[in-house]
């Protein structure tokens, strides 16, 4: 089973086959968790088995299922015990910080980063560059520069810096787990902050796939170019998702391992080295998720509560059954 996760405000969310768990560090230093049951939609389950289509389904499903965990983190992390979430003046600021990063994983964000480079490339270079392949390479270069500039800009804020540290903690926990190590802070901190299945890798793969795919489609005007890119966006997402899965599969094979390097390079911007407290939060979320996911897997016909709140402490790495 390949577990996945994402960083949230002052915490980490991990998801399994049946359960998703978020752990955050409250202002008072305590770790608080939020647990939810995945809703298994038969239609989604069917399309998730179909190559190319499953990439778009996974993106939509991930955005929908993760929304309540993002809300939990932004609502709860800096509240005092007797404080009303609606009266918290910093909530909008925190929510905005998460939304700025999260937009990269949403369709709206992909639309912006697809249409704008196409527009700029046409306006600035189409009069002097007539070769279709070169035009697409220029468009890809502009898209990459915009993406890197965007990430560098938002990474200067304190909220996003800590978010990127929790992103690194998420990867370290996954790497330790996949290596079969006991999940202690010391063991986890020895791991890399990079991982082949990261959403950052997916983003850069969409750029590379787009450059190749767009080369098969000519255009007459800048608006034709933008429309073509937007219509092909689901195809780009589908192909990029399959390529991401492939790079993860072959990551230990000599030479083929280099296919995943562009994504790992981008993760140098989207992850930071976490401190021990942040790693502890990530371990707490992961351990609870695995334990509950295994329990639900064994009693899948039962109906546990949809969501639960609670505290969690460090636990040892569970053995998979």
N, C-alpha and C positions, 0 to 999 in steps of 0.2 A: 504494500500500500504506500503510495507517494503522498505524504502529507504536505499541505501548503500553508502559507501564512502571510501576514502583512503587518506592518507597523501601524500603530494608532497613537494618539496623543498620550504620552507617558506610559506606553504599553505595547503589547503585541497580541495579535489574534492568530490562532492556529485552527485549521479545519481538517477534519477527517471525513470518512465516508458518511457518518451519521451525525456527528456533533461538531459544533464550533465553540471555541472558548477564547475569551479575551481576558487578559490580566493586566491591570494598571497599577501604578504606584500612586497612592493618594498623597495629598499634601502632608498628612500626618505620618507618612512613612509606611503605612500599612499597604498590603497587596489585596486588592479586591478583584473578584472575577465575575464574569458574566458568561453564561452558558446558554446556547440555543440549539435546538434540534433542526437539522436540515430538513426542508420539505422536499420530498421526492416526487417530482412531477413526471408521470409516465411519458408525456410527450418529450420533455427535456431528456429523460433517460434514453429514449430511442435515438434522438438526434445526436446525443453525445457519443454514440458509437459510429457515426458516419464521418470519415475523414473529410477535411475541409469545412464542413458545416459545423462540426463540434467546436471549432475555435471560436466562432461568433457566439455560440450557445454558452460556452464556458465563460466568455467575457461578460455577457449579460447576466448570467447566473451569479457570477462572482460579485458584480456590482450590487445586485439586489440583495443577496444574502449577507453581504458585509456591511450594509447600510446601518443596521441596528447596532452593530458592534462599534462602528465609528461614532454613532450617536451616544452610546453608553460612555465611551471614553471622554468625549467632549463635555458631557453632562456631569460626570462623576469625579474626575481626577482631582480637581482643586476645590471641592465643596467641603465645608466644615460639617460636622455631624448633624447640626441643627439648621443647616442652610438649605433654602429652597432653590432648586436648579433654575427656576424661571427668574430668580432675583440675582443670579450670578452675572456680574457685569463683564467678566472676561470670556464668557462662553462664546460670544459671536467671534471674538478674535481667534480663539482656538479653533472654532469650526471653520473659519476662513483659511487658517493655515493648513488644515487637513485637506480642505477642498482644493486648494491650489495644487497640492501634490497629487491628490486623487484624480484630478481632471485628466492626467496623462493616461489613465486606465479606462476612461469613459469614451463613448462614441463621439460625444461633442468635442472632446479634446483631440481625438484622432482626426475629426473633420477639420478643425482649425489648422492642425499641423500638416494636413494634406492640401487644403486649398491655398493657404497663404504662400508656401514655397512655390507652388505651380504658378501663382499670379506673379510673384516677384521674378521668377526665372523667365517668364514670357515677356514681361515689361522691360527687364534689364538686358536680356541676352538674345532673344529670338531674332533680332535684327542683324546680329553679327555672327550668330552660330546657327547653321542650317541643318547640321547633321543631327538626326533624331536621337542617336545614342548619346552624343555629347550633351544635347539638351537635357536628357534625363539624368546624366551624371551631374550636371550643374544643379538641377533641381534637387537631387539627393544631397549634394554638398550644402546647399542653402538650408535644407530641412535639418541636416545634422548640426549646422552652426546655430540655428535657431533653438534646437533642442538643448545643446550644450550651454548656450547663453542663458536660456531659461532656468536650467538646473543650477548653474553657477549663481544666478541672481537670487533665487529663493533660498539657496543653501546658506546665505549670509545671515538669515534671520535665526534667532535663538530657538524658536519653536521647531523649525525645519532641521536645524542641526541636531537637536535631540531626537527628532523623528528618524533621521538617518542613522543615529546611533542604535535606536531600537530595531531598525531594519537590519543593521549588522548583527545585533543580538539574535534576531530571528534566524538568520542564515547560520550563525555559529551553532545554535541548538540543533537545527536540521542536520548540519554536517556531522556533529557529534553523534547524533542518533543513527544516522546512516552508516557511521563507522563502527557501530556497536559498542560505543563507550558509555559508561555510567554517566548520567547527566548531573554532574557536579559543576559548580562554578569554575573550579580549577580546570577541569577537562574541557568544558565548553570554551573557555577563554583561549585555549590553545588552537582552536579552529579558525578557519578563514572566514572573513565576512562576505565572501563571494560564493555564489551558487549558480549552476547552469540553468535551473528552472525559474529563475527570478523574472518578474515582470519587466524589469529594466532591460533584460536581454531580449524580451519579446518586442519592446519598443524599437530597439535598434535594428532588429531583424525586419520589422515592417519597412524601415527605410531601405534596406538592402534589397528586399524582395520587390518593393515598389520600383526601384530603378530598373530591374530586369523586366518586370511585367509590363511597365509602361512603354518599353521599347517596341512592343508589338502593336501599339496603337498610335496612329498618327492623328493630328488635329489641324484645324484651319485657323481658329482664333483662340485667344486666351480663355474665353468662356467655354469653348469646346474642350480645352485642356483640363480646366477645373472640373467640368461635368464628368469627363471620362474618369478622372481620378476618384471622384466621389462615388461613381457607380461601381468602380472596381475595388472600393475600400473593403467590402466584405470578403472579396477574393484574396486581397492582400493579407487581411487578418487571418483567414483560413490557412493560407499557405505558410504564414509566419508561425502560426501555432504548431503546425505539423513539423516545421523545421526546428522549432524549439524542443519539441519532444524528441526529435531525432538527435539533436546535438547532446541532449542529456543521456540518451541511450548509448552513444558512441564516445562519451567523454573519457573513457579509460582506454580507448583504442589509439595507438600511436598514429600520428598524423591527423586522423579524423578529430582528435580532441581540439585542434585549432579552429574548427568550425564555430565553436562556442566562444572564442576569445573576444570578438567585438562586443558581445553582451557583457562579458566579465570586465572589459575595459570601462564600459559605461557605469558599471556598478561601483567603480572607484569614486564616482561622484555621488551616487545615491546611497552609499553605506559609509558608516564611520565606526571606529573602534568603540564598543560600549564599555561602560564601567561595570563593576561587579553587581551593583544594585540593579542595573538594567538587565543583566544576564539572569539574575535571580527571578525577575518578573517573567522573562521569556521562558525559563525553565518551568515556572509555576503553571503558565498557560499550557505549555506543551504536555506536561505530565498529566494534568487534569483532563486534557482533551483525549489523550491516548487511552487513559483508564476508562473514561466514560464512553468513548467510541467503541471500545472492546465490549463493554457491558451491553450497550445497545445492540451491537452486532450479534450477541448471543441471545438476546431477547427481543428481536426485531418486531415481533408481533404485539409487544406491549406498547402502551402509550404513556411515556413519561411526560412530566410537565414541559411545556414549550420553552420556558426560559427560567433560569434561576440565578440569584445573586448569592455571593458568599465569599468567604476568605479562603486562602489556600496557602500552604506552606511547601517548602521544598520536599520533594520525594525522590526516591531512587528511580533510575531508568527501568520502566516496566518491560518485561519480556513479552514479545508478541506470541500469541497462541496460534 
